[in-house]
């Protein structure tokens, strides 16, 4: 049922979506043509692909503590987590290109998993402070091994994000880039959005993964794009990006990705 819903959603989205020829916003046109649709392969992609291959071949079991949409503890193979839960190459490369383009100094990642998304963002910005939040200590342990030689300065925050996010935001004070990939439910997603928004500024970028994970996630994505504090929102079907630029008309774009 989930597959068929996504399939029909995608068909409807594709007919609504545009490419560079339909963009009249100079900012969005530049972002789309220089970042989103660019197929360039950076050196870091090959190293991360090798790591992904090793993880997909790793049959060792790991006890996973899940506080997100699944909300259960289970023993799973590392290969299964890499296949089903780790960020895809396409999305990871998008994160890399976005961080490379905007050059944020402070990055938050809500949901570390195996650390592949963290690695993509780290490789794009050697000078950034990257705070990655994860509830499962075993996943953090694995991610730390993969990120030992990361370019960015990585700060691992272990525990339920409901308990750890606000205190860390207070200490960080200002965020430039946030990747939301922790709890695929509307209430926590909206709560994290509100919390991070209080520490954002005009140039901050928010990226939301799996915006069509469920009807619940679709509803919160629509709520976020409708929020008057959001000036520009980009819907890439499975990923959403929002901006908070001042002095421009509110705009929403469905973009082919």
N, C-alpha and C positions, 0 to 999 in steps of 0.2 A: 504493500500500500504506500509506504514511504517513497519507494522508487518511482511509482507511477505519478504520485503527487508532484514530485520534483521534476519529472519529465514534462508534464503538462505546464507546470509553472515556468519551466525554462523556455518552452515553445512560445508561451505568451510574452515572456520577458524579451525574447530575441526580436520579436516584431515591434516592440516598443523601444528597444535600445538603439543607440546610435553609435557612430564612430566619429572620427575626426571631422568629417565633412558636415556633420550636423551640429557642431559646437560653435557657439557665438561668444562664449566667455573666453577672453585671452588667457586667463589663469588656468582654466580647465583644459583648454586646447593645448597649452604648453605641457601641462602635466600628463595629458593623455599621449601626446605624440613623442615626448621625450622620456617618459617613464613607463606608463601602463602598457602601451602596445609595443614597446621596444623589445626585440627578441635577442638582444645582445647577451652573450654568455660571458660572465666574469670568471676570473680565475678561481674565486672562492666556491663557485657552484660545483666544480669538479671535485674538490676536496670534500664538500658536504655530501655529494652523491656517493663517494666511496664510503663515508661513514654510514650513510643510510643503507647501503648494500650490506655492510657488516651487521647492522642492527636487524635487518630483515632475515639474516642467516643465523641469528642468535636465538637458540631455542631454550635458553635458561629461563626458568620461571621467576617471577617477581611478585611479591604481595603488593597490590595496588590499593591505596586508600582513595576512594572517589567520593567527593562531596558535591559533584556537579549534577547534571541531568540524570545520570545513572544512579548515583548515590548508593553505592554498595562497595564493600571490600571484596576483593577477589584475587586469586593467584592466576596470573596471565603470563604467557611467554613474551619475552622481549620482542620477538619477531611479530607477534600479534599486535602489540602496542605500536610498533613502528608502522605496521600496515594500516591499522584502523584509526589510531589516535594522533600520530605525529603529523605535523604540518606537511602538506603536499609540496613537491618541488615547485609547482607553478605559484602557489601562494607564498612560499618561502622566498622565491626569487623576487616576487612583488615587494615583500617587506624589505629585502636588501635594497632594491632600487628606490623605494620611497625614503628610506633612511639615508641613502647616498645622496639623494636629491635635496632633502630638507636639512640635513646635517643637524639633527637635534643633539643637544648637550645632555639631556636627561630623558631616558627611555624607560617606560614601564611595560612589562609583559605580565598579563594576568593569566597564568597557566603555563608552566614550564614544560611539562611532559618530559620527553627525552632530551630536550634542549636543542632540537634542530632549528626551531624558529629563533631561539635566542642566538644561535650561532650565525644564522643569516644576518640578523641585525647587527651583531657584534662585528662581523667581518666588514660591514659597510661603514663603520664609524669608530676609528681607533680612539678618539678622544671622548667618547660618550661614557656616562655612568648609566649602566643598564641594571635596573632592579627587576628581578623575575620572581614571581610569586607562585608557590606550589604547595598544596596541602599534603602530598604524599612524600614522606622522607626518603623512601626507596627510589623514587623517580629523581628526586634532587640529587641523591648519591650518584646515580648514573649520569645525570646531566653535568655534574661537576667534573667528572672524568673527561667528558667530551669537550669541556670548555676551559680546560687547564691553561691552554695557550691562546685564549681568545684575545682579540685586539682591544675590545672595550673593557672597561672595568666592570666586572659582573658582581652584583650583590644578590645573593640568594636569600629569599624570605620564605621560611617554612611555616606552614600552619594554614588554618582556614582563612581565606581572604576576608571573610566577614569580620574577622578579629584583627587582622594584620594591616589591612590597607590604610585605614584612616591614620593610624599612628605613624606609619611610614610616610604618608603624604605630608603630614604635619612637619616631619623632620626634613623631607626633601624640599618642600616649600613651593616649587614650581616644576611643572612637567611640560615637556615639549612634544612628546610622542607617546601614545599609549596603544598597545595591542591587546584587545579584549578577547580572550580565548579560554576562559576559565569555567564558567557556569552557564550552560546553554538553556537558561530559563529567563523569563521576562523580568521578574522582580529583582533577582540579584544583578542582572545586566543593567537595569535602570538604576539601581542603587550605586553600582560601581561608576556608572556614567556620571551621576550627580556628584559623587565624591571627587572624582578626578577633575570634573569641570570646575570645581571651586579653586583648583590649583593650576588651571590652564591660563593661557593668554591668547592674544589675537593670532599668533602663528602656530599654535598647538595643532597637532594632527591626531585624530582618534581613528583607529582601524578596528573594525568588528568582524570577527570570523563567524562563519556558519549562520548568516542572517536568515537563512531559510531552513535551518535545522528542524524546525517544527512550526506549527501555526502560532505557538506561543512566542517563538523568537521572531517570526515575521511581524507580529503585533508590536513588539517592543522596538524593532527597527523602524517601523512606521511612526511610532511615537517619538523616537529620537529625531528622525528627519523632519517631523512637523514642529519640533521645539523651536521657538523663536530665537533662541540663543545660537542655534546652528544657522550659519549663513549659506554654506554650500554643502550639499551631500551628494555622494557618488555611489550608485548601486551597481556593483559588478556581478550581480546575481548571488554568489556565495560569500562575497566580501563587501562590506560597506565602509566608506571613508567619509568623515565629516570634518568641516573646518569652521572657524569662528571669526572670520575676517570682518572687520568693521566697515561701515559706510558703503556696502554694496547690497543690491536687492537679493532677497532670499531665492536660492536656486537649487533645483534637484535634477540630477542627470542619471539616466540608465545607460550604462556604457558596456559595449561588447568587450569581453576580456577572454 
